[in-house]
Amino acid sequence: LAGLNPTELQVGIALIQSLRDEGRTIILVEHVMDAIRSLCDYCVVMSSGAKIAQGTPDEVLSDPEVIRAYLGDDDA
């Protein structure tokens, strides 16, 4: 969903939500935080090929190691 304008992003999120609502399992590799929060019940976060966190979007997005890996040490 990266690279889409805001309107396209909302359409993409709605499409994926409709597939999920049909009972389909979706594996999503995504960097757009709005999409992650809207679409994911459970997340696994990787950095340099290693799993650094797993849990709900709120849990992983507030994890200090995830913040450090993706935003830098100043934000952890």
Secondary structure, 3 states (H helix, E strand, C coil): CCCCCHHHHHHHHHHHHHHHHCCCCCCCCCCCHHHHHHHCCCEEEEECCEEEEEECHHHHHCCHHHHHHHHCHHHC
